[in-house]
Amino acid sequence: MKTKSSLWQARWLTDETEGLAIHDTGLRVRLQDGSGVAENAEAIEQVFITKHGPHNAPAMVKRLIREGAQLLIDPYSRGWRGAK
């Protein structure tokens, strides 16, 4: 069964040489000391506030940062076999 959350990895592009993951929202995530760090979290959060409200936006950005870091650390950790 397909859900909104299935194949979430397909919404990301990763550049292993740059150590960068880019979400289709424009969020750019890099690894720093083993944790994900977004280069433009504030700008993306403002877009999410407009679209989804101020109560959801911070949690959404944090989730996307975790997703991006996970793909940079181990893109196949959750069974993803698609294109990087």
N, C-alpha and C positions, 0 to 999 in steps of 0.2 A: 504494500500500500504506500503510495506516495503522499508525503506530507510537506508542509511548508519548510520543515526542518531537514528533510531528507536531502542527501547530496549537498550539504552545506559547503563542502570543500570545493565544489564546482564554481562557487562565487569568488574564489580566490585565485590570484596569479602569484606564483613564487619565482623569485630570481635568486637561485642559490649562490651565484657568484657575488651578488650584492648583499646577500643575507637579508632580503626584503620580501615581505608578503604584502600584496595590495588587494584589498577587498573591492568589490564592484561599487561600493559607496564612495570609494576614494581613500579610505583609511589605509595608512601606510604603517606597517609594523616591522620592527627589527628586534633582534635579540640583544639584550644587554645583561651580562652576568646570569645567563640562563632564563631570564624572564622577558616577556614581551613588553616592548615600549613603543607607543605610537608616536609618530612624528607630528601628526596633525589631529590629535584627539579632540582638542577644543573646537576646532572648526567643524568636525563631523558631529560632535555633540550638539552644536548649535543647529545644525540641519535636522538632527533627530528631535530636538526640542520643538522645532516648528512643525514637524510632521507627526510626532508621536506623543508630545507633551513632556514637560519637565520632570515628571515623576518616573518616566521610563528611560529617558535618554542616557543618564550615566551608567545604568546597568547594561544597556545595549552596547555601549562603547566598550565597557570592561569585558563583556562576553566576546566581542569581536577581537579584542586584543589577545585574549586567551586562545581563540581559534587560530589567529595568525601565528602566534608563537608555537602552537602545537604543530602546525604545518611546517614551520621552519625546523623544528626539532626532529620530528618524525612524521613525514607526510603520509605514511602508510599505517600509522598506529591504530586507526579505527576502521581499517578495511578498505580505505579509499584506494582505488586502482585506476582512477582517471588521469587525465593529463595534468601536468603540474602547472 
